[in-house]
Amino acid sequence: MTFDPLVIRKDFPIFDRKIRDGKRLVYLDSGATSQKPQVVIEAESDFYRNHNAAAHRGAHQLAEEATEAIEAARSKVATFLGGAVDEIVFTKHSTEALNLLAYSIGNSPVGNRFHLKPGDEIVISEMEHHANLIPWQQLAKRTGAVLKWFEVNKDGRLDLSNIEGVITARTKIVALTHQSNVLGTIIPLSGLVERAHDVGAVFILDACQSVPHMPVNVADLDIDFLVFSGHKAVGPTGVGVLWGRANLLAELPPFLFGGSMIESVTMTEATWAPAPRKFEPGVPNMAQIVGLGVALDYLTNIGMEKIHNHEIALTDYAISKLLEVEELRIIGPTDMKLRGGAVSFTLGAIHPHDLGQFLDNSGIAVRTGHHCAWPLTRKMGVAATTRASFYLYNAPEDIDALVEAVRDAQKYFA
């Protein structure tokens, strides 16, 4: 099947609408959240119309159908990631999944492999989204562990020159992003994962910006945990995924407590169901989980390799065109080596918020600000940037519209 973003765009109802006095919607904010194809919207609606009941509860037909629908979606996620079905935990989003890991590790008793004591080390990077920074920051404060990090160099890439000095024999956790939501930088994982395992640490991957955009196989990466959010992968809001090795999930204590996650209960004691159930208390976000399964089917049918190649070509085109604009500075790598589809930039003395509003008036949706990565923007020497992020429904005409509007903004603010 030939990859054509203009044909793909027809699957997304939102692109039929006009904005700002009848202008075409140019959506360049998929790094924040993706748009949804009609099949996903219909899948959620169909669940509520025809199958709505509390999953994993009740013996009636609707409850059976709801349970089967959710477990079918779990199987799709497992296949999509190259993991096993019982290694897939549904959460509300990736932020909850990372907090689940941080709190469960923090609650691990003495003798458990995850137990942290003062002086143990947690390694992150200056490139992290706040969702993969603050949970580990707070865990270090609660346990007395030492928070360490890889620095970012002036080109927007991790400085890995002292990997053995950052990941040491005291390191218990390494938690890194796969692709920066600000810079578009893709992290070279193999050496980092190997070093983490050499010292007995677990490797946690924030894959929010990679799973929706490129082939990701957990077995090939040899990582221990992975998180991503459905809403960035043409799926619904309100559903995220934690993948973890089965043996590690078995050793982690629960994060939340309540119905569905127990094996037995007395008035004074409780025992837990095996993973993934022990991490999924309460009625799950059922329609959203079903929608996520359909979203991953949609991406699979198009082909993740095709999507990735399209985004690489589109990003290369965008960088080349943006660099032609006088006073425009791209924050992050300007070459396409280990580079994904997010481009952040500044434009002379024009504040990114002002530029974002100007672009919005032209029908172009971008993100402005620190992008929930405050330490990173400080390190790069900027208070804020304008970010354009691309996906399978974007085409070169969207880049042309962006560049034209940026040039118009220059004239307007001159």
N, C-alpha and C positions, 0 to 999 in steps of 0.2 A: 504494500500500500504506500503510495506517494504521500509524503508529509507535506501538508498545505495548511498553514495556520489560518488562512482565510476561510477554508472549509471547516476546520475545527471550530473556529469562532462561532459558526452557526449553531453549534450544539449548546451554546451558553446564552440563555434568554436575556441576560442583562445587557448584552451588546446590541440588542434591538432598540434600546431606549436612547433618547437624546438627553443631554445635560447642558446647563448654562446657555439658555436661549437657543436651543436646537443644535448644539454642537455634537459631533461624534464623540463617544466615550473612548478615550485613549487610556487604558488602564495599565499603569506601570508601577503597581504596588503589590505585586504577588508575593514579595518577600514578607509582607505583613499578613495578608490572607489572599487566597486564590478565589477566583470566581467558580461558580458551580454549574456543571452541565445539567441539562434537563433530566437525564436519566437518574442523577443523584437526587434531584428535587422530587422526582416521581417516586423513587424508592422510599424516601421518608414518608411521603404522603400516603403511599400504598400501605405501609406498615400501620399507620394510624387508622386508615379506612377499613382495613381488612384483618389485621392480625394483632391488634393492640391487647396485650395482657401482660401481667408481671412474669417476666422470664425467670426460669429456674424455680418457679413456685407453682403449685396447683397441678392437678391431673386432668384438667379439662382441655379441650382441643385448642383453644386460643393460646393457652399457656404453653402447650406443646409446640405450637407453630412459632410463637415468639422465641422460645428457647432454641428451636432448630435454626431460626433465622440468625440469631446472634452467634451461635456456634459455627454456622456456615461462614459468617463474616470473619470469625476468629481464624478459621482455616485459610481463608483468602489472604489475611494479613500474614500468616505464617509462611505461606507459599511465596508471597511478594518479597518477604525479607530473607527467605532461605532458612527459616527456623522451624521449630516443632510447634504443634498446636498448643501444648501445655506450657509453652514458654511465652505466650502472648497474654499480657495483662492489659485490660482496657481501663483508661483513666479519663478524666475530663479534658486533659490537654497535656502537652509535654511538660509544662511547669509543674503540674501535679505529679507527674511521673518522676521528675527529678527530686521533688520534695519527698515523695514516697521513699526513694532510695536513701536520701539524706537522713530522714527520720528513722527509717528501719535500721540503717547502719548505726545510728546514734543510740538506738534502743537495744542493740545486740549485747547480750550478757557476756561477762567474763568467760573465756573459753571458746566463745564463738569466733570463727575466723574473721568476722567483720568488726569485732570489738575494738574500739579506739581508746588509746590511753595517752596521757600527756607525752608529747615528743614525737608521736606518730605523725606522718606527713600526708597532706592532701595536695595534689598538684592540679592546677588549672592553667589558664593563660590570660594574658591581657586582652585577648580577642573575644572573650566570652560575652554572650548575652547575659543580662542580669539574672535570667532564670537558671543559668549554669554557673553563676558566681555566688549569689547571695545564699542559697541553701548550704553551700560548702563553707562559706565564710562563717555562717552561723553555727554550723556543725563543729567547726574548729573551735569556736568560742565556748561551746557547751562541753566539749570533751578535753580541751587542752591540747588538741592536735595543732600542728604547725601548717599554716596555709602557705604554699609556695606556688610560683607561677613562671611560665615561659614568657619572656618579653616579646614585643612586636618591634621589628626594625622599621626603618624609615620607608621601606618599599611596601610595607603592609604584610609582611610574612613573619612567621614565628622564627625567633632566633633559637636554633637547635644546636648551636655550637657547643653547648655545655650540657648536653642531655643527661650525662651520668652525674653531673653535679646537682641537677634539678630533681631527677628521679633517682632516689638513693635507696639503700637498704631499709630506711625507716619509712619509705613511702607505702601507704596502704591503698590509696585511691588515686587514679588519674582520670580526670573528667574534662574532656575537651570537645569543642565544636568540630564538626566535620567540615563545614563551610561557614565562613563569617557572614552574618546577616548584613554587615556594614560594608566590608571591603570586597566581598565575593571570593576571598582567598580560600582555596581548598587545602586542607592540612595533609601533608604526607604521613600517613598513619603507620606504615609497616614498622619502621624503626622505633616509633614511640610505643606501639603495642608490644613489640618484642622486649623492649627495655622494661616496661611495666611488669610483664610476666616474669622476666628474669629475676626481679626483686620480690616477686610474690604479690604484687599489687593487682587490683582489678581495674579494668579499663572501661570507662563509661563514655559513650558517644552521644553527644547532642546532634541528632541527624535531622533537625527540623528543616534545614536549608538544603539537604542533600537527598533524602528519601523521595521527595516529590519531583526531583529534577534529574536524577541519574540512577543507573542500576546500583543497588546497594544489597550486598549479600553478607549476612552476619558471619557465616561460616568462613567465607573467603577473607574477611577482615580480621577474624580471630579475636574479636572483642568479647567483652563479658556482658555488657548491658547496652541497650540503645533506646532512645526515645524519639518520638516525632508526633506532630499534631495533625489530625485529619483535615483541619480547615485550610492548611497550606497545600494539601494534596488533592485539590478539587473536591474534597469531602466536606461534611457538615462541621459546624462549630460544635463544641461540647463533647468531643471525643478525641482522646489521645491514646498513644500506645507505648507501653513499656515492654521491650523484649529483654529477657534475661536467660542465661544458661539455666537449664532445669535444676542442676545440682546447687547452684547459687541461690535461686529463688527458694529452694527447699530450706536453706539455712537462714534466710532472712526472716525476722519476726514481722508480724503484720504492721501496717501503717494506721489503718482505721479499723474500728470494731463495730459489730452489729450483726444483722441477719445475713445469711447466705455464706458467710465466711467461716463458719464453725463446723466442727465435727461432732462435739458433744458439749453440753452445758449443764452445770448444776448451779445452785445458789452461791457457791463459793469458787468454782473453778470453770475453766473452759479450755477446750483443745481446738486446734485449727484444722480446717480442711486443707488439702494439698493445694499448691499453686496450680493454676492462677486464681482459684476461688478465694484463697485466704487474703488476697489483695483487692477483692471486688465486693465489699460489703454493700448491702442495700440494693434497691432496684437499679440496674444500670441505665445509661442513656441509650435506650433500646433502638429507637428509630435512627439515631445518629450513628450507632454502630453498624446497623444495616446499610445506611447510606455510605459509610466508609468502605464497606465491602464492595459496593457497586462502583465507588470512585476508583478503587484500586483495579477493578476489572476494566474500567474505562482507560486508565493509564496503560495497563498491560496490553490491551488491544491495540493501542497506538504504538507502543513500544518505548520503553524507557531509554534505550540507546538512541533512538531517533529524536526523542524529546531533548536529550542532553546535547546531541550534535547540533540540533536547531538552536538551542540557547547559546552554545559556544559561538556559532556563526553570528548570531544576532548581537551578542555582547561585543565581539570583535568589531563589528560594524559600528556599534554605538560608541565604543571608545575612540575609534578612528575619527568619527564625525564630531564628537564632543571636543576632542583635542584641537580641532580646527577653530574653535571659538576662542577668541582673544580673552585673556584673564580667567579662563575656566581652568580649574585645577582638579584633577581626579585624585581622590583620596584612596590609596590602595594600589595594587598592581595594575600597570597599564599593558602588560603582556598577557598572553593567554595561557601561560604555563600554570597548571593547577589553578584555574580561574573559573568561577561560576557566574551566573547571570544576575549580579547586582552591581551597580555602579554608583558610587557616592561621589559628589563633587561640590565645590564651592565656586562662586562666580564673582570675582572681584570683591567689592565692598558690599554687595547686595546680601542682605541677611537671608539665609535659607527659608525662613518662614515667609518672608515677603515674596521670594521667588516662587515658593510653593503656591501661594495664593494667586499669583499672576498666572502660573501654569494651569491652575484649576479653572480660572476664568477662560482659558483657552480649551477647556475640555480634557485636560491632561491630569491624571491622578498620580501623584508621586508621594513619597514620604519625606518629611523634613524633621530635623531635630537630632537628638543623640542616639536614636534607634535602640533604646534600652541597652546601651553599651557605653556608659559614661566613662569608665576608665580608658576604653579604647579611643574614643574621640579626643580625650585629653592627651593621650599619648601621641596621637597624630597631629596635635597642635591646633585643633579646631573645636569651637564650642558646639557646632552643629553642621550638618551637611544636608544637601538635597540628594535623595536616593531614588534612582529608577531601577526597578527590578522586573525581570522578564519571565515569561512562561510560554507554554505551548501555543497559546492563542495570540501571541504578539507577532508582528510582522515588521519588515523594514520600514513600511510606511509609518508605523508608530514612532520609530526612532527619528525619522525625518520630521514628523510633527513636533517631537520634543525639541530637536535642535532648532527648528524654526522659531518655536515659542521662546526658547532661551535667548536667541538673538533679539527677538522683539523685546524681551524683558530688559536686555542691556540698553536698548535705545530708550525704553520707557523710564528707567531709573537713572539714566545718564545726567 
